[in-house]
Amino acid sequence: MKLTILGGGGFRVPLVYGALLGDHAEGRVTRVTLYDTDADRLTAVARVLEEQARGVPDAPAVVATTELDEALRGADFVFSAIRVGGLAGRAADERV
């Protein structure tokens, strides 16, 4: 099963991936595609996931892309982790 994470450069993505690493049931996620418009953040998060997966048998494969069409192609499930308004939006959310 392919999971696409929109906003894949976000700092919470490793928490999601960590949960996936512990799932060995039938029908589990076997591929994770990270999508983000910020290539640097995307690269950093992909490296973290690579380290998380080290030594874990059958860890879900990870692909990172800045191309939305590529990210969505073949996805069985899409998780949206996009913060509307970016950091300014986050600051506003936290003040409410």
C-alpha positions in Angstrom: 0.0 0.0 0.0 1.3 3.5 -0.9 0.9 6.4 1.5 1.5 9.9 0.3 2.2 12.6 2.9 1.5 16.1 1.6 3.8 18.4 3.7 6.3 15.6 3.9 9.0 18.0 5.0 7.3 18.6 8.3 8.9 17.8 11.6 6.1 15.4 12.7 6.6 13.1 9.7 9.2 10.9 11.5 6.6 10.2 14.2 4.2 8.8 11.5 7.0 6.8 9.9 8.0 5.4 13.3 4.5 4.1 13.7 4.6 2.5 10.3 7.9 0.7 11.1 6.1 -1.2 13.9 3.3 -2.4 11.6 3.9 -5.8 10.1 0.2 -6.7 9.4 -1.2 -7.7 6.1 -2.2 -4.7 4.0 0.3 -2.4 5.8 2.0 0.6 4.2 5.0 -0.6 2.1 5.7 2.7 0.3 5.7 6.2 1.6 6.0 9.2 -0.7 6.8 12.5 0.8 5.7 15.7 -1.0 6.7 19.2 -0.1 7.4 22.4 -1.9 10.5 23.0 0.2 13.2 20.6 -1.3 15.7 21.3 1.5 13.2 20.3 4.3 12.1 17.3 2.2 15.7 16.1 1.9 16.3 16.5 5.6 13.2 14.6 6.6 14.0 11.8 4.1 17.4 11.4 5.7 15.9 11.1 9.1 13.5 8.4 7.9 16.4 6.6 6.3 18.1 6.5 9.6 14.9 5.3 11.4 14.6 2.4 8.9 18.2 1.2 9.3 18.1 -2.3 10.6 14.3 -2.6 10.4 13.3 -5.6 8.2 10.8 -4.7 5.5 10.7 -1.0 6.3 8.4 1.0 4.0 10.3 2.4 1.1 10.6 6.2 1.1 10.5 8.4 -2.0 10.7 12.2 -1.7 9.4 14.6 -4.4 8.5 18.2 -5.1 6.2 17.1 -7.9 2.6 16.8 -6.7 1.4 14.7 -9.7 4.2 12.2 -9.0 3.4 12.1 -5.3 -0.3 11.3 -5.9 0.2 8.8 -8.7 -0.8 5.4 -7.4 -1.5 6.6 -3.8 -3.8 4.4 -1.8 -4.0 6.9 1.0 -3.1 10.6 1.2 -2.3 12.3 4.5 -2.3 16.1 4.5 0.2 17.6 6.9 0.2 21.0 5.3 0.1 24.0 7.6 -2.0 26.6 6.0 -0.2 30.0 6.3 3.2 28.4 7.0 5.0 29.6 10.2 3.0 32.8 10.4 -0.2 30.6 10.4 1.3 28.4 13.1 2.0 31.4 15.3 -1.5 32.7 14.8 -2.9 29.2 15.6 -0.9 29.0 18.8 -2.2 32.4 20.0 -5.8 31.4 19.6 
